[in-house]
């Protein structure tokens, strides 16, 4: 199953680098496993507590809580990434597969 981590633009900006961007999608066997894999690529879940994120805006990332939130295909809000177009807050996604591959999906305009 694929679990999507949608980034909150805490402090008015997104963190973008070679590992994370607006959306990070992780293939995993469970929500708990997805959280562990997400942390391995640079996602964190305690940004407000440790002062990294803006306390007014909230944490940048939130953990997956339910195994049933996984999808069969890499998706954002139920739509497969291959069907999405770019938007104001959506330029690309990184997909991390269980076999170790990483794919950068750039959404067309």
C-alpha positions as CSV (number, residue, x, y, z in Angstrom):
1,X,0.0,0.0,0.0
2,X,1.0,3.6,-0.6
3,X,0.8,6.2,2.2
4,X,0.8,9.9,1.3
5,X,2.4,12.6,3.5
6,X,1.1,16.0,2.5
7,X,3.3,18.8,3.7
8,X,1.8,21.8,5.6
9,X,3.6,25.0,4.6
10,X,4.4,25.8,8.2
11,X,5.8,29.3,8.4
12,X,4.6,30.1,4.9
13,X,7.1,27.9,3.0
14,X,7.6,24.3,1.9
15,X,10.7,22.3,2.5
16,X,12.0,21.1,-0.8
17,X,15.2,19.2,-1.3
18,X,16.4,15.9,-2.9
19,X,14.4,13.9,-0.4
20,X,11.2,15.7,0.4
21,X,8.8,18.1,-1.4
22,X,5.1,19.1,-1.1
23,X,4.0,15.4,-1.2
24,X,6.0,12.3,-0.2
25,X,4.4,8.9,-0.9
26,X,5.8,5.8,0.7
27,X,5.1,2.2,-0.1
28,X,4.8,0.3,3.1
29,X,3.1,-2.7,4.7
30,X,1.3,-0.6,7.4
31,X,0.8,3.0,8.5
32,X,3.4,2.5,11.3
33,X,5.9,1.2,8.7
34,X,5.2,4.1,6.4
35,X,5.9,6.5,9.3
36,X,9.3,4.8,9.9
37,X,10.2,4.9,6.3
38,X,9.1,8.6,6.0
39,X,11.4,9.5,8.9
40,X,14.3,7.8,7.2
41,X,14.0,10.1,4.2
42,X,13.7,13.3,6.2
43,X,10.1,13.7,7.3
44,X,9.6,14.6,11.0
45,X,6.5,14.7,13.1
46,X,7.4,17.0,16.1
47,X,8.3,20.3,14.4
48,X,6.3,22.5,16.7
49,X,7.5,20.8,19.8
50,X,11.2,21.1,18.8
51,X,10.9,24.7,17.5
52,X,11.5,23.8,13.8
53,X,8.0,24.6,12.7
54,X,5.7,27.6,13.3
55,X,3.4,27.0,16.3
56,X,0.7,29.2,14.7
57,X,0.7,27.2,11.4
58,X,1.3,23.8,13.0
59,X,3.5,20.9,12.3
60,X,4.9,20.5,8.8
61,X,4.2,16.7,8.6
62,X,1.6,14.4,10.3
63,X,1.9,10.7,11.0
64,X,-0.2,8.1,9.3
65,X,-2.6,6.6,11.8
66,X,-4.7,4.1,10.0
67,X,-3.7,1.2,7.8
68,X,-6.8,1.6,5.8
69,X,-5.6,5.1,4.6
70,X,-3.2,3.3,2.2
71,X,-4.0,3.2,-1.5
72,X,-3.2,0.7,-4.2
73,X,-1.4,3.3,-6.4
74,X,0.6,6.3,-5.4
75,X,-2.2,8.9,-5.0
76,X,-3.0,12.3,-3.6
77,X,-6.5,12.8,-2.2
78,X,-7.6,9.6,-3.9
79,X,-6.3,10.5,-7.4
80,X,-3.3,8.6,-8.8
81,X,-0.3,10.9,-9.3
82,X,-0.2,10.0,-13.0
83,X,-3.5,11.8,-13.5
84,X,-2.7,15.0,-11.6
85,X,-1.6,18.4,-13.0
86,X,0.4,21.1,-11.3
87,X,-1.3,23.6,-9.0
88,X,-0.4,26.4,-6.7
89,X,0.6,24.0,-3.9
90,X,1.3,21.0,-6.1
91,X,4.4,20.9,-8.3
92,X,5.7,17.4,-7.8
93,X,5.8,14.4,-5.5
94,X,8.5,11.9,-4.4
95,X,7.4,8.3,-4.4
96,X,9.5,5.8,-2.4
97,X,9.0,2.2,-3.2
98,X,9.6,-0.8,-0.9
99,X,12.4,-2.1,-3.2
100,X,14.4,1.1,-2.6
101,X,13.6,3.0,-5.7
102,X,12.7,6.7,-5.6
103,X,10.7,8.4,-8.3
104,X,10.2,12.1,-8.7
105,X,6.8,12.8,-10.3
106,X,6.6,16.3,-11.8
107,X,3.1,17.3,-12.5
108,X,2.5,18.8,-15.9
109,X,0.9,22.3,-16.2
